[in-house]
Amino acid sequence: MKKTTCWFQKVLRNPSFAVLALFLLNDGCASSARDGTGASLAPVVVPPDSGGISDTEIRDVVERVARHQIQPLADGEYPAVTNLDEARSARRPEGIAWNYPQGVMLYGMERSTDLTGDAGVDRFVVEHNLICARYYRWLAGLEKQFGDEGRQFARRTSLKLLVELGSLDSCGAMGNEMLVSMMRHPDQVTPDEKAVVARIADWVVHQQDRLPDGTLWRSKEMGGTVWPDDLYMGGVFLVRYGVYTHNRKYIDDAANNIIHQAALEQDRDGLWFHGYFVDEKQHAPFKWGRGNGWVTVALVETLSAMPKGDPLRPKLLFILRQQIEGLKKVQAPDGMWRQVLDKPELWEETSCTPMFAYGIARAVNRGWIDASDMAVARRAFAGIAQQVTADGEVNGTCQGTNIGRDLVFYIQRRRPDNDPHGRGPVMLAGTEILRAGEK
C-alpha cells in the first residue's frame, strides 16, 4: 500500500492529469473525475498491477499530446515562373516542418489515431505530407530550371533538409512517417509523395555512407562514427520501405545494421554505448538514454515486419531481450529512465522513457517477452504523465545531442520546455500500451 499511496500523492500534486485519484479502493486506487460542468464522473479503478496509472489516464495523455501538435496549415502558391524574383513573390506554405523530430512526432500522431479515432489528428498528418510533397515538386522544378541559383533558393525554405539531404537525419524519420501515411490512405497518395519517398530511398539505400559490412555510418559530417540513432533514422525507413515495396531485402538490411551495431556497442548488461569511433576502434564511453531508445524502437519495428522464418530474427530477439533485461535493472522508482542509464545520480529524461515503454509494450503484445513486463511499461508511462502539461506539452526532454566523451557533456545538456524530441515517443508509448491498432 505504501507504493500506491506514494503514487497517489504524486497524482494529487500534478495538475496535468485530467483524472485525479480521490480515494483508495481495495488493493488498488480509484480516481474520480469531473466533466466540464463540475459533475462527478464514475471512478476509475487502478488495479495494483497497472503501474500506477489507469487506461483512462494513459488515453488522456495521448489525446492531449496529439491535439497539441495540430496547427493551422496553409498551402502555398506554386506558379510557373520566368525568374526567381517571381518565385520569391509566391506565397509559401505555412505550418509545415521537415526534420527528424517532426517525423517521429507525425508517426506518433498517426499511431495515436488507432487509440483515439481522432479524425482531426489524422487529417493534419495527411495534409501536412501532401503540402510538403507539392512544395518539394515545385522547388525541385526551380532547381532544374535555374540550376545552382534555384537550389540556393530552395535551401532557404522549410524543406531545406529534404533539398540538401546529406544525412540520415534529414530524411529517414520523415520518410518513415510519410510511408505509413501513404499505406494507411492509399486513395490519397499522390505522384508528388511517391517522388519524395523515391528520393529518400535512393539516398538511404545507395548514397548514405556505409562500412564494408553494410553498416550505416557518419564518415563525413561526424568524423567517422557509428550512431545507434541511425538504426531509427535509416533502419526504420528501410523497414517501412520494405513493407511498402514488398521487398524483404530492405527489412533484412535494417536487421543486419542492428546486428552489426550490437557487436560494436551493446555491453554485457544489455545496454548500448552511445556510438562507436571507427578509426579508434572504440565504443563511446557512456550509455545515453535516448541513444538506447532509438535502438529499442528500431528493434521492435524491425521484428514486427520480419517473417517468423527469417534467419536473422532470433538474433534480433536475443539483442532485444538482453536490452530490456538491462533496462529493467536501471529503471528509476517512479518509472522513468535517466539521461545516462547507469548513472542513478543523473536527471530523469522524458524522450528515452517512452521509447523504452513503447518497445517493451510492443514486445509484450507480440509475445516476445513475458506479459508481466507490461507493468514496467505502464510504470514508465505513469512517470511520463508527470511531465505532460494540461495542454499537452512534454517537458523534461534532452535537446539534440552528439556523441560525448565525458559525463559532464551529458549532464549539462539543456532540457527546453516542450522540446520536440519527446512528443512522438509519448504518443507511441501510450498507444502501444493500450494495444490499439495494428499488433
SELUMTI-390164 format. One line per field, with one value per atom (N, C-alpha, C): residue number from 1; x, y negated, z negated. Coordinates in steps of 0.05 Angstrom, whole numbers. Layout:
<pts>
seq [NUM_...] .
px [X_...] .
py [Y_...] .
pz [Z_...] .
</pts>
This chain:
<pts>
seq [1_1_1_2_2_2_3_3_3_4_4_4_5_5_5_6_6_6_7_7_7_8_8_8_9_9_9_10_10_10_11_11_11_12_12_12_13_13_13_14_14_14_15_15_15_16_16_16_17_17_17_18_18_18_19_19_19_20_20_20_21_21_21_22_22_22_23_23_23_24_24_24_25_25_25_26_26_26_27_27_27_28_28_28_29_29_29_30_30_30_31_31_31_32_32_32_33_33_33_34_34_34_35_35_35_36_36_36_37_37_37_38_38_38_39_39_39_40_40_40_41_41_41_42_42_42_43_43_43_44_44_44_45_45_45_46_46_46_47_47_47_48_48_48_49_49_49_50_50_50_51_51_51_52_52_52_53_53_53_54_54_54_55_55_55_56_56_56_57_57_57_58_58_58_59_59_59_60_60_60_61_61_61_62_62_62_63_63_63_64_64_64_65_65_65_66_66_66_67_67_67_68_68_68_69_69_69_70_70_70_71_71_71_72_72_72_73_73_73_74_74_74_75_75_75_76_76_76_77_77_77_78_78_78_79_79_79_80_80_80_81_81_81_82_82_82_83_83_83_84_84_84_85_85_85_86_86_86_87_87_87_88_88_88_89_89_89_90_90_90_91_91_91_92_92_92_93_93_93_94_94_94_95_95_95_96_96_96_97_97_97_98_98_98_99_99_99_100_100_100_101_101_101_102_102_102_103_103_103_104_104_104_105_105_105_106_106_106_107_107_107_108_108_108_109_109_109_110_110_110_111_111_111_112_112_112_113_113_113_114_114_114_115_115_115_116_116_116_117_117_117_118_118_118_119_119_119_120_120_120_121_121_121_122_122_122_123_123_123_124_124_124_125_125_125_126_126_126_127_127_127_128_128_128_129_129_129_130_130_130_131_131_131_132_132_132_133_133_133_134_134_134_135_135_135_136_136_136_137_137_137_138_138_138_139_139_139_140_140_140_141_141_141_142_142_142_143_143_143_144_144_144_145_145_145_146_146_146_147_147_147_148_148_148_149_149_149_150_150_150_151_151_151_152_152_152_153_153_153_154_154_154_155_155_155_156_156_156_157_157_157_158_158_158_159_159_159_160_160_160_161_161_161_162_162_162_163_163_163_164_164_164_165_165_165_166_166_166_167_167_167_168_168_168_169_169_169_170_170_170_171_171_171_172_172_172_173_173_173_174_174_174_175_175_175_176_176_176_177_177_177_178_178_178_179_179_179_180_180_180_181_181_181_182_182_182_183_183_183_184_184_184_185_185_185_186_186_186_187_187_187_188_188_188_189_189_189_190_190_190_191_191_191_192_192_192_193_193_193_194_194_194_195_195_195_196_196_196_197_197_197_198_198_198_199_199_199_200_200_200_201_201_201_202_202_202_203_203_203_204_204_204_205_205_205_206_206_206_207_207_207_208_208_208_209_209_209_210_210_210_211_211_211_212_212_212_213_213_213_214_214_214_215_215_215_216_216_216_217_217_217_218_218_218_219_219_219_220_220_220_221_221_221_222_222_222_223_223_223_224_224_224_225_225_225_226_226_226_227_227_227_228_228_228_229_229_229_230_230_230_231_231_231_232_232_232_233_233_233_234_234_234_235_235_235_236_236_236_237_237_237_238_238_238_239_239_239_240_240_240_241_241_241_242_242_242_243_243_243_244_244_244_245_245_245_246_246_246_247_247_247_248_248_248_249_249_249_250_250_250_251_251_251_252_252_252_253_253_253_254_254_254_255_255_255_256_256_256_257_257_257_258_258_258_259_259_259_260_260_260_261_261_261_262_262_262_263_263_263_264_264_264_265_265_265_266_266_266_267_267_267_268_268_268_269_269_269_270_270_270_271_271_271_272_272_272_273_273_273_274_274_274_275_275_275_276_276_276_277_277_277_278_278_278_279_279_279_280_280_280_281_281_281_282_282_282_283_283_283_284_284_284_285_285_285_286_286_286_287_287_287_288_288_288_289_289_289_290_290_290_291_291_291_292_292_292_293_293_293_294_294_294_295_295_295_296_296_296_297_297_297_298_298_298_299_299_299_300_300_300_301_301_301_302_302_302_303_303_303_304_304_304_305_305_305_306_306_306_307_307_307_308_308_308_309_309_309_310_310_310_311_311_311_312_312_312_313_313_313_314_314_314_315_315_315_316_316_316_317_317_317_318_318_318_319_319_319_320_320_320_321_321_321_322_322_322_323_323_323_324_324_324_325_325_325_326_326_326_327_327_327_328_328_328_329_329_329_330_330_330_331_331_331_332_332_332_333_333_333_334_334_334_335_335_335_336_336_336_337_337_337_338_338_338_339_339_339_340_340_340_341_341_341_342_342_342_343_343_343_344_344_344_345_345_345_346_346_346_347_347_347_348_348_348_349_349_349_350_350_350_351_351_351_352_352_352_353_353_353_354_354_354_355_355_355_356_356_356_357_357_357_358_358_358_359_359_359_360_360_360_361_361_361_362_362_362_363_363_363_364_364_364_365_365_365_366_366_366_367_367_367_368_368_368_369_369_369_370_370_370_371_371_371_372_372_372_373_373_373_374_374_374_375_375_375_376_376_376_377_377_377_378_378_378_379_379_379_380_380_380_381_381_381_382_382_382_383_383_383_384_384_384_385_385_385_386_386_386_387_387_387_388_388_388_389_389_389_390_390_390_391_391_391_392_392_392_393_393_393_394_394_394_395_395_395_396_396_396_397_397_397_398_398_398_399_399_399_400_400_400_401_401_401_402_402_402_403_403_403_404_404_404_405_405_405_406_406_406_407_407_407_408_408_408_409_409_409_410_410_410_411_411_411_412_412_412_413_413_413_414_414_414_415_415_415_416_416_416_417_417_417_418_418_418_419_419_419_420_420_420_421_421_421_422_422_422_423_423_423_424_424_424_425_425_425_426_426_426_427_427_427_428_428_428_429_429_429_430_430_430_431_431_431_432_432_432_433_433_433_434_434_434_435_435_435_436_436_436_437_437_437_438_438_438_439_439_439] .
px [16_0_17_41_58_65_72_79_55_31_7_2_4_-1_18_44_64_55_47_37_13_-5_-30_-24_-4_3_15_31_42_20_1_-21_-36_-41_-55_-40_-13_3_6_-2_4_-22_-22_-46_-50_-30_-33_-52_-58_-77_-106_-121_-149_-165_-155_-170_-153_-164_-149_-158_-138_-144_-155_-178_-191_-193_-193_-194_-183_-175_-165_-188_-186_-207_-194_-200_-189_-159_-146_-117_-106_-123_-113_-123_-123_-132_-157_-174_-196_-195_-200_-200_-227_-234_-259_-253_-265_-261_-286_-284_-307_-308_-331_-333_-333_-337_-335_-355_-377_-397_-391_-371_-365_-378_-394_-407_-388_-391_-373_-378_-356_-358_-352_-357_-352_-323_-317_-289_-275_-248_-231_-214_-217_-203_-175_-154_-127_-118_-118_-110_-80_-72_-44_-23_-30_-11_-11_-24_-27_-3_16_38_32_9_2_-12_-23_-37_-59_-82_-105_-104_-119_-122_-133_-152_-165_-144_-126_-106_-85_-78_-60_-72_-97_-111_-112_-117_-120_-93_-71_-45_-40_-45_-41_-58_-83_-101_-91_-82_-73_-48_-29_-5_-11_-27_-33_-47_-67_-82_-65_-45_-28_-10_-6_12_-2_-29_-43_-41_-34_-32_-43_-50_-61_-42_-52_-37_-48_-30_-39_-21_-32_-16_-5_16_29_19_32_28_52_47_69_67_70_66_90_85_106_118_145_158_179_186_208_233_232_256_251_272_270_256_256_241_211_201_174_169_188_186_186_202_203_177_163_137_114_118_97_93_68_62_73_86_98_78_80_62_68_48_51_44_57_51_66_83_97_126_138_166_177_204_217_243_242_265_258_278_272_254_256_236_207_204_178_169_187_179_170_184_175_148_145_120_97_100_78_72_92_87_72_79_64_35_31_4_-12_0_-13_-21_-3_-9_-30_-29_-48_-77_-82_-110_-120_-103_-112_-126_-117_-128_-152_-148_-168_-189_-182_-201_-204_-185_-187_-183_-204_-202_-186_-187_-172_-142_-133_-104_-96_-113_-108_-106_-125_-125_-100_-92_-68_-44_-39_-16_-17_-40_-43_-39_-51_-49_-21_-8_20_38_35_52_45_20_13_24_23_34_64_78_107_114_99_105_101_78_73_94_101_122_149_156_182_182_160_159_165_153_157_186_197_225_245_239_257_255_232_229_245_246_262_292_300_328_335_318_322_322_305_302_325_333_353_380_383_409_416_441_450_435_427_411_384_372_347_351_373_379_384_398_402_376_358_331_317_317_304_316_342_355_347_334_325_296_285_257_254_230_225_232_236_244_274_289_318_331_324_338_331_306_298_312_316_330_359_372_401_407_390_397_425_441_468_471_449_450_424_425_401_381_392_374_356_365_350_326_324_304_290_305_294_269_268_245_220_225_202_194_213_205_189_196_182_153_148_121_105_118_104_95_112_104_81_82_60_34_35_11_1_19_11_-2_9_-3_-29_-33_-59_-80_-72_-91_-83_-85_-76_-92_-116_-133_-125_-108_-100_-71_-57_-29_-27_-7_-2_25_28_54_76_68_88_99_82_91_109_101_117_145_147_173_190_178_193_204_187_195_218_215_236_263_262_286_299_283_294_305_291_300_327_330_355_378_372_394_401_382_388_400_390_399_425_428_450_472_465_483_495_480_490_515_535_560_555_569_568_596_599_623_623_645_646_625_616_595_567_564_538_527_542_533_533_510_507_526_541_558_561_572_574_603_612_641_648_629_635_627_601_592_598_605_610_637_655_683_687_672_677_665_639_626_602_596_571_553_527_508_485_478_453_428_429_407_400_420_415_400_398_381_352_345_319_320_339_340_342_357_359_344_347_336_306_293_263_252_265_256_260_282_286_264_257_236_210_203_177_178_201_204_202_213_210_181_166_137_123_129_116_121_146_153_150_143_141_168_189_217_231_235_246_275_289_317_322_303_306_302_284_280_304_315_339_363_364_385_384_360_356_364_356_363_393_407_436_449_439_450_448_426_424_444_446_465_494_501_529_534_515_519_520_504_504_532_545_572_592_586_604_597_571_561_546_536_520_538_534_551_539_553_545_519_514_489_465_469_447_444_455_452_473_467_484_500_525_541_532_536_526_545_548_563_590_603_628_646_672_692_707_702_713_743_756_785_798_786_797_790_771_761_752_736_729_700_684_657_658_637_635_634_640_643_617_595_571_546_527_502_480_478_459_431_412_384_372_370_356_370_397_411_401_397_386_357_343_315_312_329_328_331_349_354_329_316_293_271_265_244_251_277_285_282_289_287_258_240_212_199_206_195_206_231_242_231_230_219_190_175_147_143_162_159_172_187_201_183_185_170_182_167_176_200_201_223_248_249_274_297_319_341_354_349_360_343_319_300_310_320_329_351_368_390_378_358_346_331_317_302_321_344_364_374_381_390_369_344_322_318_317_312_335_360_382_379_372_369_347_324_302_309_323_331_350_368_385_370_350_334_318_307_291_308_334_351_358_355_363_339_314_291_288_283_280_255_254_230_204_204_179_173_189_184_201_214_230_257_271_299_316_342_360_372_383_397_420_436_455_445_439_423_434_460_471_484_475_484_460_454_429_429_452_452_443_440_433_402_395_366_351_325_308_300_297_294_269_254_227_226_246_243_251_272_280_260_247_228_205_191_170_180_205_216_219_228_231_203_185_158_144_148_138_149_175_188_180_178_171_142_124_96_92_106_104_114_136_147_128_114_93_70_61_38_43_68_75_84_85_92_122_138_167_179_165_174_150_155_133_113_88_66_69_82_85_102_117_134_117_91_75_74_76_76_100_122_146_139_126_118_98_79_58_70_88_101_117_129_144_124_101_82_71_68_60_80_106_126_125_121_118_95_73_49_55_73_81_94_104_119_102_76_59_40_40_24_-6_-22_-51_-59_-43_-50_-34_-18_-5_24_37_66_81_104_120_146_152_175_195_219_239_255_256_268_294_314_341_340_355_357_373_375_392_420_432_457_476_501_522_534_553_567_586_583_600_622_645_668_671_655_657_629_625_599_587_604_594_578_587_573_544_538_511_496_509_496_487_502_497_479_470_452_426_417_393_368_347_321_300_298_279_250_233_205_194_180_167_186_210_230_217_221_206_213_235_243_225_209_193_165_155_126_118_132_125_127_149_152_129_120_99_73_66_42_45_69_74_71_83_82_54_39_12_-6_-3_-20_-13_12_20_13_16_9_-21_-38_-66_-73_-54_-57_-77_-75_-93_-81_-97_-87_-73_-54_-40_-22_-21_-5_18] .
py [24_0_-25_-23_-47_-57_-39_-47_-60_-49_-61_-88_-91_-117_-138_-130_-149_-159_-140_-149_-167_-159_-175_-204_-207_-234_-250_-236_-250_-259_-242_-250_-274_-275_-298_-324_-322_-346_-354_-337_-342_-352_-378_-389_-379_-364_-356_-333_-319_-297_-307_-297_-304_-288_-265_-247_-246_-255_-256_-233_-221_-200_-212_-203_-214_-195_-169_-152_-124_-109_-82_-63_-42_-22_6_21_48_47_63_64_44_30_12_-16_-33_-61_-65_-82_-91_-121_-132_-161_-170_-194_-206_-231_-235_-258_-275_-299_-316_-326_-327_-337_-368_-380_-409_-424_-411_-425_-422_-406_-402_-377_-363_-339_-317_-301_-278_-256_-245_-222_-197_-174_-148_-145_-134_-130_-111_-116_-99_-82_-56_-38_-33_-35_-30_-5_19_43_42_59_58_65_79_87_68_44_26_7_8_-10_-37_-39_-64_-84_-75_-93_-77_-89_-76_-79_-62_-64_-91_-101_-127_-149_-148_-169_-167_-143_-140_-151_-144_-154_-185_-196_-225_-238_-227_-239_-238_-215_-212_-232_-235_-254_-283_-290_-317_-323_-305_-310_-311_-293_-292_-318_-326_-350_-375_-375_-399_-403_-382_-384_-397_-397_-408_-438_-448_-477_-483_-508_-515_-509_-496_-490_-507_-517_-533_-525_-517_-511_-536_-532_-555_-558_-577_-581_-570_-554_-541_-548_-573_-581_-575_-574_-573_-602_-603_-629_-631_-656_-661_-670_-677_-685_-681_-681_-675_-697_-721_-742_-735_-724_-715_-693_-675_-653_-664_-684_-696_-710_-719_-732_-713_-688_-668_-662_-658_-652_-625_-624_-599_-584_-558_-543_-549_-546_-552_-527_-524_-503_-477_-475_-450_-452_-429_-428_-402_-402_-378_-373_-356_-348_-322_-309_-282_-282_-302_-301_-304_-321_-324_-297_-282_-256_-237_-236_-218_-228_-254_-266_-258_-261_-255_-225_-208_-180_-174_-187_-184_-193_-214_-224_-203_-192_-172_-148_-138_-115_-122_-147_-154_-152_-155_-153_-125_-105_-78_-76_-92_-93_-112_-136_-157_-159_-150_-155_-184_-201_-229_-236_-243_-249_-274_-293_-318_-313_-296_-289_-275_-257_-242_-261_-279_-298_-316_-324_-341_-327_-302_-287_-284_-276_-272_-298_-320_-345_-357_-353_-362_-349_-323_-309_-317_-321_-328_-356_-374_-401_-399_-384_-381_-370_-350_-338_-357_-372_-391_-413_-423_-444_-434_-409_-399_-396_-387_-385_-412_-433_-460_-469_-464_-472_-457_-431_-415_-425_-434_-446_-472_-488_-512_-506_-485_-478_-468_-453_-444_-467_-487_-509_-530_-535_-556_-547_-521_-510_-516_-524_-529_-551_-572_-593_-583_-565_-553_-535_-521_-504_-521_-543_-561_-573_-579_-588_-567_-542_-520_-515_-519_-514_-534_-556_-576_-573_-549_-544_-524_-518_-499_-470_-466_-439_-437_-454_-455_-428_-412_-387_-366_-367_-349_-357_-382_-392_-383_-387_-381_-352_-338_-311_-311_-291_-292_-278_-270_-255_-240_-219_-204_-221_-239_-256_-273_-279_-297_-284_-257_-245_-220_-204_-178_-178_-194_-195_-206_-227_-238_-218_-205_-185_-162_-154_-132_-140_-163_-171_-176_-186_-191_-164_-144_-118_-106_-109_-100_-113_-139_-154_-145_-141_-132_-105_-86_-60_-59_-78_-80_-93_-110_-125_-122_-98_-93_-109_-116_-130_-160_-169_-197_-201_-180_-182_-196_-214_-230_-223_-228_-225_-241_-264_-280_-266_-253_-238_-215_-201_-178_-188_-212_-223_-229_-240_-246_-220_-200_-174_-162_-163_-152_-167_-193_-208_-199_-196_-187_-159_-141_-114_-113_-129_-129_-138_-157_-167_-145_-134_-115_-89_-79_-54_-56_-78_-79_-100_-121_-144_-147_-140_-143_-125_-137_-122_-97_-76_-51_-39_-24_-8_16_29_52_73_77_97_86_62_50_33_30_14_-16_-29_-57_-72_-92_-107_-136_-153_-181_-188_-182_-186_-215_-231_-258_-278_-279_-301_-298_-273_-268_-254_-257_-248_-218_-202_-174_-159_-162_-150_-133_-113_-97_-105_-110_-121_-101_-94_-79_-93_-120_-136_-128_-120_-115_-88_-72_-48_-57_-81_-92_-109_-128_-147_-133_-112_-97_-71_-56_-29_-27_-44_-43_-51_-70_-76_-52_-38_-14_7_10_29_21_-4_-13_-12_-18_-16_13_31_59_68_59_66_53_28_14_26_36_47_77_89_118_132_119_129_133_158_164_156_151_145_119_100_75_80_98_104_119_137_152_133_112_92_78_71_58_77_103_122_126_128_131_107_83_60_62_71_75_95_118_139_129_114_104_83_66_45_57_77_90_101_112_123_101_76_54_39_39_20_33_57_68_80_72_82_108_120_146_143_119_114_110_111_108_79_60_32_25_4_-4_-30_-30_-54_-73_-99_-119_-122_-102_-105_-90_-92_-77_-94_-97_-113_-93_-95_-74_-74_-97_-98_-88_-95_-87_-58_-47_-20_-18_-38_-41_-52_-39_-50_-74_-91_-114_-106_-124_-116_-115_-126_-128_-117_-108_-96_-116_-132_-154_-143_-155_-145_-145_-167_-168_-151_-150_-132_-103_-94_-68_-67_-89_-89_-85_-97_-93_-63_-50_-22_-5_-11_5_2_-23_-27_-13_-16_-3_27_39_68_77_65_75_69_46_41_61_68_87_115_123_150_152_131_131_136_128_131_157_171_195_219_236_262_280_297_314_331_339_356_342_316_301_310_318_328_307_282_260_255_265_259_268_292_300_282_272_254_228_217_192_196_219_224_226_238_240_213_196_169_153_155_140_149_175_185_178_179_170_141_124_96_91_104_100_109_131_140_120_108_87_62_55_31_34_58_63_58_63_60_32_14_-14_-33_-22_-39_-53_-79_-94_-85_-91_-82_-93_-117_-129_-120_-101_-91_-103_-125_-138_-125_-133_-126_-151_-148_-171_-180_-204_-216_-197_-188_-166_-143_-120_-100_-88_-84_-71_-90_-115_-136_-146_-133_-139_-167_-181_-208_-228_-220_-239_-243_-264_-271_-252_-250_-233_-246_-230_-241_-231_-248_-242_-229_-233_-221_-191_-184_-156_-139_-150_-134_-124_-140_-129_-111_-116_-97_-69_-68_-41_-30_-47_-38_-27_-41_-32_-4_-2_23_46_42_63_71_51_57_72_64_78_107_111_138_155_144_159_166_146_150_170_173_192_219_221_247_252_232_236_237_225_225_231_235_243_221_229_209_192_202_186_161_160_137_113_117_94_74_85_67_48_57_40_16_22_1_-18_-7_-24_-42_-30_-46_-69_-64_-85_-106_-98_-119_-135_-123_-139_-161_-155_-175_-196_-187_-206_-225_-215_-232_-256_-253_-275_-298_-292_-312_-324_-316_-327_-347_-371_-393_-389_-405_-403_-407_-424_-428_-411_-392_-372_-377_-395_-399_-377_-369_-348_-360_-359_-371_-350_-359_-341_-326_-337_-323_-335_-319_-328_-338_-360_-371_-352_-358_-342_-340_-317_-311_-295_-304_-290_-268_-253_-233_-248_-244_-257_-239_-252_-236_-239_-256_-259_-262_-254_-254_-282_-302_-329_-338_-329_-336_-328_-304_-295_-308_-313_-326_-354_-368_-396_-401_-379_-383_-398_-416_-431_-414_-422_-409_-431_-441_-462_-452_-470_-462_-454_-431_-421_-417_-407_-400_-380_-382_-365_-336_-328_-300_-282_-294_-277_-272_-287_-286_-260_-253_-228_-203_-200_-176_-173_-195_-194_-183_-192_-182_-153_-145_-117_-99_-107_-90_-86_-108_-105_-88_-92_-77_-47_-41_-12_1_-13_-2_7_-9_-2_16_27_48_39_14_5_9_12_13_38_36_60_71_97_111_125] .
pz [0_0_0_-12_-13_15_33_60_74_72_84_72_46_33_44_48_58_86_103_130_127_109_106_98_81_72_96_113_136_154_159_177_167_141_130_133_134_137_166_185_213_227_236_249_277_288_316_320_298_301_303_323_325_305_298_279_254_232_207_188_175_156_131_121_98_74_79_57_64_44_49_49_65_67_67_46_43_44_62_63_83_98_118_112_133_130_146_137_154_155_179_182_193_186_195_210_233_249_251_259_263_292_304_331_331_354_356_339_331_314_285_278_250_239_255_245_242_222_216_236_247_265_250_263_249_242_218_210_229_232_249_231_233_215_227_211_219_204_217_203_196_177_167_188_209_230_254_250_273_275_258_259_247_233_220_238_261_279_293_296_308_339_352_381_389_373_379_378_359_356_379_387_409_435_440_463_463_440_437_444_435_442_472_484_513_528_520_534_531_507_503_520_520_535_565_574_603_612_597_604_603_585_582_607_622_646_669_669_692_693_716_720_748_753_779_802_823_847_870_886_909_933_955_978_990_1006_1019_1047_1061_1089_1104_1125_1139_1169_1176_1204_1222_1247_1267_1267_1267_1265_1286_1293_1312_1299_1273_1258_1228_1213_1184_1168_1178_1165_1164_1186_1186_1166_1164_1145_1116_1111_1084_1077_1097_1092_1087_1093_1090_1060_1052_1024_1017_994_985_966_965_947_918_901_873_856_834_815_819_839_844_833_828_819_830_833_844_828_808_792_778_766_755_731_712_690_701_722_734_746_758_768_747_725_703_691_689_679_697_723_742_741_738_736_710_688_664_666_681_685_701_722_738_721_705_688_667_657_636_645_671_680_678_677_672_645_626_599_597_608_603_625_649_672_679_672_676_705_719_748_753_734_738_738_720_720_746_754_779_803_805_827_827_803_802_814_806_817_847_857_886_901_892_906_904_881_877_898_902_921_950_956_983_990_971_976_980_963_965_993_1002_1028_1051_1050_1071_1071_1048_1046_1057_1049_1059_1089_1101_1130_1143_1133_1144_1140_1116_1110_1128_1132_1149_1178_1186_1213_1215_1194_1195_1197_1183_1184_1213_1225_1252_1272_1267_1285_1282_1257_1253_1242_1240_1232_1204_1199_1171_1158_1173_1160_1151_1166_1158_1133_1132_1109_1084_1087_1064_1054_1072_1064_1048_1058_1044_1017_1014_988_967_974_955_948_952_946_923_916_894_902_928_937_943_930_934_932_911_907_929_938_960_986_990_1014_1013_990_988_984_969_959_947_951_940_913_901_876_872_855_849_833_816_800_818_842_859_873_872_888_877_861_853_837_816_799_813_829_845_866_879_899_887_863_849_845_833_827_853_874_899_911_910_920_904_877_861_869_872_880_907_926_953_952_936_935_920_902_888_905_924_940_970_980_1008_1028_1022_1041_1043_1024_1024_1033_1039_1047_1074_1075_1100_1112_1138_1150_1136_1125_1112_1087_1072_1048_1057_1078_1088_1096_1107_1115_1091_1070_1046_1034_1031_1020_1037_1063_1080_1076_1072_1067_1041_1021_995_997_1010_1013_1028_1049_1064_1046_1029_1011_991_977_955_966_989_999_1015_1030_1049_1043_1028_1025_997_976_949_945_932_928_911_918_903_899_878_874_893_896_915_910_885_879_883_892_897_875_853_831_838_833_837_818_829_811_821_804_810_814_838_844_849_859_867_845_839_822_793_784_755_750_768_762_759_774_774_750_747_723_732_716_719_697_704_685_681_656_652_661_661_672_700_716_744_749_728_731_734_724_730_755_756_778_805_806_831_831_809_807_808_793_793_820_833_861_879_876_893_887_862_855_869_866_878_909_920_949_958_942_949_949_929_928_952_958_979_1007_1011_1037_1038_1015_1013_1019_1010_1015_989_982_955_953_975_972_957_958_943_913_906_878_867_882_874_872_889_887_860_852_826_804_806_786_783_806_805_793_798_785_754_744_715_705_719_710_711_732_734_712_708_687_659_654_628_622_642_637_629_638_632_606_599_578_555_557_536_515_490_467_457_439_427_411_401_386_404_430_449_459_444_452_473_488_511_504_512_511_534_529_548_572_588_613_612_635_639_657_649_664_682_707_726_727_730_731_706_683_657_650_664_658_628_620_592_590_574_569_552_553_537_507_489_461_445_455_438_452_436_445_444_464_465_468_454_454_481_495_520_541_540_559_556_531_527_535_533_541_571_587_615_622_607_611_606_583_575_596_604_624_650_659_684_683_660_656_660_646_647_673_686_712_733_731_750_745_721_714_723_720_727_757_773_802_813_796_806_805_826_825_803_792_770_778_803_812_820_817_825_807_819_802_784_790_773_748_749_727_699_696_669_658_675_666_655_670_661_635_632_608_584_588_567_559_578_573_558_566_553_525_520_493_475_485_468_460_479_473_453_457_439_410_408_381_368_384_373_366_382_376_350_345_321_296_298_274_268_287_282_283_283_283_256_256_230_216_190_174_185_197_208_236_247_274_296_291_311_315_336_340_341_337_333_359_359_382_390_371_376_359_372_359_334_333_309_290_291_272_256_234_219_207_207_196_217_242_263_265_279_281_299_294_309_335_357_383_397_410_419_447_464_490_490_475_475_460_440_424_441_457_473_496_505_525_513_489_476_470_461_456_481_503_529_536_535_542_525_499_480_484_488_492_519_540_565_562_547_543_528_508_494_512_527_545_566_575_596_584_558_546_545_548_548_520_500_473_455_430_412_408_406_403_378_358_333_338_359_364_373_380_386_362_338_315_315_327_330_348_370_389_377_363_351_329_313_292_305_328_343_351_361_371_348_325_301_295_298_295_317_342_364_360_351_347_329_311_293_309_332_348_370_372_393_381_393_382_389_377_382_411_426_454_473_462_480_486_473_477_461_472_460_450_425_413_404_396_385_407_431_454_461_464_473_501_506_533_550_576_594_584_587_573_590_592_606_587_597_580_562_536_516_507_499_489_458_446_417_406_381_368_366_362_358_383_407_431_430_420_418_395_374_351_358_374_380_404_417_440_430_446_439_442_426_428_432_457_462_458_449_446_473_473_497_521_514_535_554_580_599_598_585_585_568_550_532_541_560_566_580_601_616_599_584_567_547_535_515_528_552_565_573_583_590_566_544_520_509_506_495_512_539_557_556_556_555_529_507_481_480_493_494_517_530_551_572_580_601_629_649_676_683_702_712_690_688_667_680] .
</pts>
